[in-house]
Amino acid sequence: MAYLNEGERRSLLDELSGMKLWRAKFKLRLMDPKVRLLYLRNAQQAGEWHTKYVLASFGTQVTLVEVNHAENNQYRNKQKFEFVNVIVEPTADNPT
């Protein structure tokens, strides 16, 4: 398969931005049979959780960003994650 160029990465970004989180994850897993989950809900920045997929056949990395809106007013509360952003970038071996 060919690597995605900048225009194709931008269209993938637009497509994933309009989806719910579970739908975006499912689409990424269907796109590439060699997809690899790099990390799941990793706290890269304060208040944000990142999930990163590497699409090896397309030379692209996709990061799904979530924010937690749970109130910490109880001993134990249900977490409310909201899907807020998508970051699509080329891998190191993608020249386009």
PEFEN-V834642 format. One record per backbone hydrogen bond with DSSP energy under -0.5 kcal/mol. CO is the residue of the C=O (numbers start at 1). NH is the residue of the N-H. If there is no record, write none. Layout:
co = {CO;CO}
nh = {NH;NH}
This chain:
co = {5;6;7;8;9;10;11;12;13;14;16;20;21;22;23;24;25;26;27;28;32;34;36;36;39;42;42;45;47;48;49;50;51;52;52;53;53;54;54;55;55;55;56;58;59;60;61;62;62;63;63;64;65;65;66;67;67;71;79;80;82;82;85;87;87;89;91;93;96}
nh = {9;10;11;12;13;14;15;16;17;18;19;24;25;26;27;28;29;30;31;32;35;56;38;54;52;44;50;48;68;45;66;42;64;38;39;55;62;36;56;58;59;60;59;4;91;55;89;53;64;65;87;51;84;85;49;69;82;73;81;69;67;84;65;63;89;61;94;95;6}
